[in-house]
Amino acid sequence: MSRPARILSALAGVAGTALLAAQPATATITEIGPAADQAQGKPACPENCIAVTRTTGYQQSVGNGNGAYRIPRDGRIVAWTITLGNPGTKPTRDPQTGRRGKSQVKFFTDNYGGEAQAGIAILTTGTKRRARTIALSPIVKLTPYFGKTVQFPLAETIEVKKGDIVALNVPTWAPALATGLPNTYSWRASRTEKCSDPSVNQLQTSQELNQLTQYNCVYRTARLTYSATLISTP
């Protein structure tokens, strides 16, 4: 995986450096969720282009382990990272009829609420596959970063507690899904029905604080290609 692209204004860079310098020696920096590398699968687009659409989701299992996106200790989330596929911008052509269709980007944009966007959500889990949204990052536009790994520092860091979960929040669509992985990879989405229907266009994301949502749909052999950076509380 190429080194993540850094999107840091001068002000954010100075603030981030000051934050790290202020941490006592006992504080630790941890990446929540493994980086998206070739061994764990790259985002599907443009080949067999499948995207995350209009949902909030979190990785339930990665390989033989669970809990990769569960916060291991109290602290603050200071940034999040996403690896994006590179969906095509040229119209496709039906090999049988020869008719030209929409490009991959235009298909998703027209059908799933507009330009590709995402952020992160912090969840606390309960019973009956429910989770409550306790924090949200700003939503950012992803189009300029297709085909790259990019990190978004948070101007306002997010306080988290041990056991919270970091989820990917997608109000429109995002080419951030690796497929064709072993059955030991699975992610859970904030949908309650029609789990097997990829054409579901109803917005089912955790966009409101304190919102209780049922994460009823589980998708296997795939992973969401995101992570978050935690600085622990000393």
C-alpha positions as CSV (number, residue, x, y, z in Angstrom):
1,M,0.0,0.0,0.0
2,S,1.3,3.4,-0.9
3,R,1.9,5.9,1.9
4,P,-1.3,7.7,2.7
5,A,-1.8,11.1,1.2
6,R,-1.9,13.8,3.9
7,I,-4.4,16.5,3.8
8,L,-3.1,19.0,6.4
9,S,-3.5,22.7,6.3
10,A,-0.8,24.7,8.0
11,L,-3.0,25.3,11.0
12,A,-4.1,21.7,11.3
13,G,-0.5,20.6,11.0
14,V,0.7,22.9,13.8
15,A,-2.3,21.9,16.0
16,G,-1.7,18.2,15.4
17,T,2.0,18.5,16.2
18,A,1.2,20.4,19.4
19,L,-1.3,17.7,20.4
20,L,1.2,14.9,19.9
21,A,3.9,16.8,21.7
22,A,1.6,17.5,24.7
23,Q,0.9,13.8,25.3
24,P,2.8,12.2,28.2
25,A,5.1,9.4,27.5
26,T,2.5,6.9,28.7
27,A,0.0,7.8,26.0
28,T,-0.1,5.5,23.0
29,I,-1.0,5.9,19.3
30,T,-3.0,3.1,17.9
31,E,-4.6,2.5,14.4
32,I,-8.1,1.1,14.9
33,G,-8.6,-1.3,12.1
34,P,-5.9,-2.8,9.9
35,A,-4.6,-0.9,6.9
36,A,-6.0,-1.9,3.6
37,D,-3.2,-3.8,1.9
38,Q,-3.1,-6.4,-0.9
39,A,-3.2,-9.3,1.4
40,Q,-6.6,-8.1,2.8
41,G,-8.0,-7.0,-0.5
42,K,-8.1,-3.7,-2.4
43,P,-11.3,-1.8,-3.1
44,A,-13.2,-3.5,-5.9
45,C,-13.4,-0.6,-8.4
46,P,-12.9,-0.3,-11.3
47,E,-13.0,-4.0,-11.9
48,N,-16.3,-5.6,-10.7
49,C,-17.1,-2.2,-9.2
50,I,-19.1,-2.5,-6.0
51,A,-19.4,0.4,-3.6
52,V,-20.8,1.0,-0.1
53,T,-24.1,2.8,-0.6
54,R,-26.2,4.9,1.8
55,T,-25.4,3.2,5.0
56,T,-23.3,3.2,8.1
57,G,-21.2,0.0,8.5
58,Y,-18.5,-1.4,10.7
59,Q,-16.2,-4.4,10.2
60,Q,-17.3,-7.2,12.4
61,S,-14.5,-9.7,11.7
62,V,-11.1,-9.4,9.9
63,G,-9.5,-12.8,9.2
64,N,-9.7,-15.0,12.2
65,G,-10.2,-12.2,14.7
66,N,-13.2,-10.1,15.8
67,G,-13.1,-6.6,17.4
68,A,-10.6,-5.0,15.1
69,Y,-12.7,-1.8,15.1
70,R,-13.5,-1.8,18.8
71,I,-11.7,0.8,20.8
72,P,-9.1,-0.9,23.0
73,R,-8.7,1.9,25.6
74,D,-10.1,5.3,26.5
75,G,-8.7,8.2,24.4
76,R,-9.4,10.4,21.5
77,I,-9.8,9.8,17.7
78,V,-7.6,12.4,16.0
79,A,-7.9,11.3,12.3
80,W,-9.4,8.7,10.1
81,T,-8.1,7.0,6.9
82,I,-9.8,5.5,3.9
83,T,-8.5,3.5,0.9
84,L,-10.6,4.2,-2.2
85,G,-11.1,2.3,-5.5
86,N,-10.9,4.2,-8.8
87,P,-14.4,3.9,-10.5
88,G,-14.4,4.6,-14.2
89,T,-15.6,7.9,-15.6
90,K,-16.1,6.7,-19.2
91,P,-19.4,5.3,-20.4
92,T,-19.6,1.6,-20.5
93,R,-20.8,-0.4,-23.5
94,D,-23.0,-3.5,-23.4
95,P,-21.0,-6.3,-25.1
96,Q,-24.2,-7.9,-26.6
97,T,-26.2,-4.9,-27.7
98,G,-23.4,-2.4,-28.2
99,R,-25.4,0.3,-26.4
100,R,-23.5,2.8,-24.4
101,G,-24.5,3.1,-20.7
102,K,-23.5,5.3,-17.8
103,S,-20.0,5.4,-16.4
104,Q,-19.4,3.8,-13.0
105,V,-19.2,7.2,-11.4
106,K,-22.3,8.5,-13.0
107,F,-24.3,5.3,-12.2
108,F,-23.5,5.6,-8.4
109,T,-23.9,9.4,-8.4
110,D,-27.3,9.3,-10.1
111,N,-28.7,6.4,-8.0
112,Y,-27.3,7.0,-4.6
113,G,-27.8,10.6,-3.7
114,G,-24.9,12.5,-5.3
115,E,-21.1,12.7,-5.1
116,A,-19.2,10.1,-3.2
117,Q,-18.9,11.2,0.5
118,A,-18.1,9.6,3.9
119,G,-17.1,10.2,7.5
120,I,-16.8,8.1,10.6
121,A,-19.3,7.4,13.4
122,I,-18.6,6.2,16.9
123,L,-21.1,3.6,18.2
124,T,-21.9,1.8,21.4
125,T,-23.4,-1.6,20.9
126,G,-26.3,-3.2,22.8
127,T,-28.6,-6.1,22.4
128,K,-30.6,-7.2,19.4
129,R,-27.9,-6.0,16.9
130,R,-28.6,-2.4,17.9
131,A,-26.0,0.4,18.2
132,R,-26.3,4.0,19.4
133,T,-24.4,6.8,17.6
134,I,-22.5,8.8,20.2
135,A,-20.2,10.9,17.9
136,L,-19.9,11.8,14.2
137,S,-17.0,13.3,12.2
138,P,-17.7,15.8,9.5
139,I,-18.6,14.3,6.1
140,V,-16.0,14.8,3.4
141,K,-16.2,14.6,-0.4
142,L,-14.1,11.7,-1.8
143,T,-14.0,12.2,-5.5
144,P,-10.6,14.0,-5.6
145,Y,-9.0,10.9,-3.8
146,F,-10.3,8.0,-6.0
147,G,-7.6,5.4,-6.3
148,K,-5.6,6.6,-3.3
149,T,-5.3,6.1,0.5
150,V,-6.0,9.4,2.2
151,Q,-6.0,10.5,5.9
152,F,-8.4,13.2,7.3
153,P,-7.2,14.8,10.5
154,L,-10.0,16.0,12.8
155,A,-10.1,19.6,13.7
156,E,-12.1,18.6,16.7
157,T,-10.9,15.3,18.1
158,I,-13.5,12.7,19.3
159,E,-13.5,11.4,22.8
160,V,-14.0,7.6,22.9
161,K,-14.2,4.9,25.6
162,K,-12.9,1.4,25.7
163,G,-15.4,-0.9,23.9
164,D,-16.8,1.8,21.5
165,I,-16.8,0.9,17.8
166,V,-15.5,3.0,14.9
167,A,-17.9,2.8,11.9
168,L,-17.8,4.2,8.3
169,N,-20.6,6.6,7.7
170,V,-21.7,6.9,4.0
171,P,-24.6,9.2,3.2
172,T,-24.2,8.7,-0.6
173,W,-21.7,6.1,-1.8
174,A,-18.0,5.3,-1.4
175,P,-15.7,3.0,-3.4
176,A,-14.3,1.6,-0.2
177,L,-15.2,-2.1,-0.3
178,A,-12.8,-5.0,-0.9
179,T,-14.5,-8.2,-2.0
180,G,-13.6,-11.8,-2.8
181,L,-12.0,-12.4,0.6
182,P,-12.3,-15.5,2.8
183,N,-15.5,-16.1,4.7
184,T,-13.8,-15.0,7.9
185,Y,-14.2,-11.4,6.8
186,S,-17.6,-9.8,7.5
187,W,-19.1,-6.3,8.0
188,R,-22.4,-5.2,9.5
189,A,-24.6,-2.4,8.0
190,S,-27.3,-0.2,9.5
191,R,-30.1,-1.8,7.5
192,T,-33.1,-3.8,8.8
193,E,-34.4,-5.5,5.7
194,K,-33.6,-6.4,2.1
195,C,-30.0,-7.2,3.0
196,S,-29.4,-9.1,-0.2
197,D,-30.7,-6.4,-2.5
198,P,-27.9,-4.1,-3.6
199,S,-30.4,-1.7,-5.3
200,V,-31.8,-0.6,-1.9
201,N,-31.6,3.2,-2.2
202,Q,-33.2,4.2,1.1
203,L,-30.9,6.3,3.3
204,Q,-30.1,4.2,6.3
205,T,-27.2,5.8,8.1
206,S,-26.5,6.9,11.6
207,Q,-26.6,10.7,10.9
208,E,-28.0,11.9,14.2
209,L,-26.4,11.8,17.6
210,N,-27.9,9.5,20.1
211,Q,-29.7,7.7,17.3
212,L,-30.4,4.0,18.1
213,T,-30.1,1.9,14.9
214,Q,-30.4,-1.8,14.2
215,Y,-27.5,-3.2,12.3
216,N,-29.3,-6.2,10.9
217,C,-27.4,-6.9,7.7
218,V,-24.2,-8.9,7.7
219,Y,-22.0,-9.1,4.5
220,R,-19.3,-11.8,4.3
221,T,-16.2,-12.2,2.2
222,A,-15.8,-8.4,2.1
223,R,-14.3,-5.6,4.2
224,L,-14.6,-1.9,4.5
225,T,-11.3,-0.2,3.8
226,Y,-11.1,2.4,6.5
227,S,-9.3,2.9,9.8
228,A,-9.0,5.6,12.6
229,T,-6.1,6.9,14.7
230,L,-6.5,6.8,18.5
231,I,-4.4,8.6,21.1
232,S,-5.0,6.9,24.4
233,T,-5.7,8.7,27.7
234,P,-2.6,8.3,29.9
